[in-house]
């Protein structure tokens, strides 16, 4: 594992709407094995039914020989546990994590937890190149034009809260090769309600995400309902954190929110033009 701190209108297109279990590829069997593997943190594999990692990564076109950037992985590395062993032998994984010396205690904690996690299992994580996404100082998430795929899992609301969402899309575009893919999974807001610029509820409308991605130079090429949840009414007292796995209300109405499940999520595939 290497840690590198580096300074530094929607285009007309044919959209493929994918529903159900998503798009399978030749590597889905190996992804399925890793998603349910014994190396996974206790409780993580139980979320596969809500997060559909095999179908989601297949939809984005992940292959074992790719160079991939995972943007702002949480301290627990839920998706890293699948991506790292999958890419370890023939591909490359960059993890654009948090600044471990940040003035924010939240960022420091998550960054340090993530580094500790990777150090705990070097046989899986020793080849990850950990960079830092922390504007304005650290924005070089991977070498320019090097990545085949940049992945964003439930981070757009955090970036909006901190005023760096547009920058995140820009640096993702810069890191990708021409023809490379940006895959976004995000808590999906109600399209009939105006978007809160700070995204305090955790929900972001598809229109908002698409506008930011297109402004950064991407084209929307496909969308999927793999991670949709029609039970999610999106009007909860503590936003998305009312729902599992957070349960911010603790025992209050817990059965109600457990029955809803994890949030309704958009799954969008963008491409950097050739």
ABEGO torsion letter per residue (X at the ends): XBBBBBBXXBBBBBBBBBBEAEBBBAAAAAAAAAAABAABBBGAAAAAAAAGAAAAAAAAGBBAABBBBBBGBBAAGAAAAAAAAAAAAABBBBBBBBBAABABAAAAAAAAAAAAAAAABAAAAAABBBBBBBOAABABABBBGABABBBBBGAAAAAAAAGAAAAAAAAAAAABBBGBBBBBBBBBBBAABBBBAAGAAGBBBAAAAAAAAAAAGBBBABBBAAABBAABAGABAAEAAABOAAGAAEABGAAAAAAAEBBBBBBBBBBBBX
